[in-house]
């Protein structure tokens, strides 16, 4: 479904990366790797990095990981 609608999956579940490696889908995914945090901290982290995240997806990066310190591109 996300593929047909050109959506980006946002997840904290590392299994999505494994699924991508095996099946090649979803094509675009933001993986958040910060462990258990309150929703407020999670939203603050996304807000603080949203411009760079949007820019990377605009440059056709497919898999982006976000933690407390870094944004990294995997594919």
C-alpha positions in Angstrom: 0.0 0.0 0.0 2.7 2.5 0.9 4.5 1.7 -2.4 1.4 2.5 -4.5 0.8 5.8 -2.6 4.5 6.9 -2.6 4.5 7.0 1.2 7.4 6.9 3.7 7.3 4.3 6.5 8.4 5.7 9.9 9.2 3.0 12.4 11.2 2.1 15.5 11.0 -1.6 14.6 14.3 -2.9 13.2 12.5 -5.8 11.6 11.4 -3.5 8.8 15.0 -3.1 7.7 15.4 -6.9 7.6 12.2 -7.1 5.5 13.6 -4.5 3.1 16.9 -6.4 2.7 15.0 -9.6 1.8 12.1 -8.2 -0.2 13.2 -4.7 -1.3 10.1 -3.0 0.2 9.1 -0.6 1.6 11.2 1.6 -0.8 11.4 4.6 1.6 11.7 4.3 5.3 12.8 6.4 8.3 14.0 4.1 11.1 14.3 5.7 14.5 16.8 4.0 16.7 16.6 5.7 20.1 15.0 3.0 22.2 12.0 3.7 24.5 11.3 7.4 25.0 8.3 9.5 25.7 6.3 10.6 22.7 7.3 14.3 23.4 11.0 13.4 23.1 10.4 11.4 19.9 8.5 14.3 18.3 11.1 16.8 19.4 13.8 14.7 17.8 11.9 14.5 14.5 11.1 18.2 14.6 14.8 19.1 15.1 15.8 17.0 12.1 12.9 17.3 9.8 14.6 19.6 7.2 17.5 17.2 6.7 15.2 14.2 6.6 13.0 15.8 3.9 16.1 16.8 2.0 17.5 13.3 2.0 14.2 11.8 0.9 14.1 14.5 -1.8 17.5 13.3 -3.0 16.0 9.8 -3.5 17.6 8.3 -0.4 15.6 5.2 0.5 16.5 4.1 4.0 17.4 6.7 6.6 18.2 6.1 10.3 17.8 8.7 13.0 19.2 8.5 16.6 19.9 11.0 19.3 23.1 12.1 17.6 23.1 11.3 13.9 21.1 10.9 10.7 22.6 8.1 8.6 21.7 6.9 5.1 21.7 3.2 4.5 20.4 2.9 0.9 
